[in-house]
Amino acid sequence: MKKKRPLPLLRDVSITGIGAEGKALAKHDGMVIFVPYVAPGDIADIRIIKKRRNYMEGRLVELKSPSAQRIEPFCEHFGICGGCKWQHLAYENQLEFKQQQVIDHFTRIGKLDFPSPEPLLPSHRTDYYRNKLEFTFTNRRWLTEEEIAPGNDISEYRAAGFHIPGRFDKVLDINNCYLQEEPSNSIRLAVKNYAIRNDLEFFDLLKQKGFLRTLIIRTSSTGEVMVILVFFREEKQVREALLDWLAGKFPGITSLMYVINPKGNDTITDLEVNLFSGRDHIIEEMEGLRFKVGPKSFYQTNSRQAYELYKIIREFALPQKHEVIYDLYTGTGTIASFLARHCSRVVGLEYVPEAIEDAHTNADTNKLGNLRFYAGDIKDLLTNDFAGQNGAPHTIITDPPRTGMHPVVVERIMEISPGKIVYVSCNSATQARDIQLLDAGYRIERMRAVDLFPHTQHIENVVLLVKR
């Protein structure tokens, strides 16, 4: 068998910019190299780990000369954990790269004409900003290079943490995570230690067997806490003992729930969520509005920054008392509720039925009688007949998933022809693609990015489109 030639070690490589997926860019012999955990301005030795036709991927071997943009990461798990990949970059530089990313997408993918973006809105804080995290239990944790060094005796392989990027079967044991406020870290560590003391079976991701599978923690700006423990199989006595102990250990848990998930994936959207103690939801608040957030509900993961985002959406939409507004991909109706007091009617469309149930509850809770919600595939719901029955929209708000809008949805928006479109996106690449399809009928009037995800490459972008 012909042996593969080892891929090269490149010495004294200059890092020149930021590219896809938050990786930094370098060039060698005219070919682009994508490298994580380095910064523009670094000079480093890079080991090539993959070679493709048009690009290469590398990893940092040795930092020879650090960039002026580089700072000391604050998390002990940086460089191994898949989250917070930009901790080594000063926050002001992160914001510059995010803004440039949006501009590049609109220029290169959309090939669009657009005015200068308004100043990017930084996050109110850069740590402990998330209101939801999911941790995985495993009996085969990821071992660091230090641990596998000769002479080390490894006695514990069980873990509760995050998946290693590109390795579904390996999980990094997390000691302290800076993404979610307490009691998140305390709950995760307490459950893990209880499970070890009582010899509960941690899940085997390769063999797909075990007992303790995942842990979801949701917190709210009102101080409420939801905990969902997911088990691979039902063991009633053992499960109830764990949940009873957890409820007693953390009396501040507002909603304690569990799921039995025997499937080959971790998603719980198609499974029953069972209430063990407390309420089946937590409450978020915004400008006096109260929102019910259930175990399957979508709610922006940075609560305080979501409020800033919604204010920008409202400013761009500029709703008037006589106007009808459509809110596509409405989720639990948060944007719709936020706009309802300023217009005649808001019509929300969403493909997840459980989210629409929460949207109706939120409308009732907030005594908003001018909201209508419909569940179904948006490309099937959004028709001229639908507009005839619900009133033609003056403005359409659209906040689709990362994949963007279905081409049919874009066509339907063009047919219904609202005066304004406010397009909100967590993926400016697909946003630029969709706006290019709308370009024949609409021009970009305003654009502003909002940072909801510090230390990552992700950015939320809001664009106001007006009829030509």
Secondary structure, 3 states (H helix, E strand, C coil): CCCCCCCCEEEEEEEEEECHHHCEEEEECCEEEEECCCCCCCEEEEEEEEECCCEEEEEEEEEEECCCCECCCCCCCCCCCCCCCCCCECHHHHHHHHHHHHHHHHHHHCCCCCCCCEEEECCCCCCCCCCEEEEEEECCECCCCCCCCCCCCCCCCCEEEEEECCEEEEEEECCCCCCCCCCHHHHHHHHHHHHHHCCCCECECCCCECCEEEEEEEECCCCCEEEEEEECCCCHHHHHHHHHHHHHHCCCCCEEEEEECCCCCCCCCCCCCEEEEECCCEEEEECCEEEEECCCCCCCCCHHHHHHHHHHHHHHHCCCCCCEEEEECCCCCHHHHHHHCCCCEEEEEECCHHHHHHHHHHHHHCCCCCEEEEECCHHHHCCHHHHHHHCCCCEEEECCCCCCCCHHHHHHHHHHCCCEEEEEECCHHHHHHHHHHHCCCEEEEEEEEECCCCCCCCCEEEEEEEEC
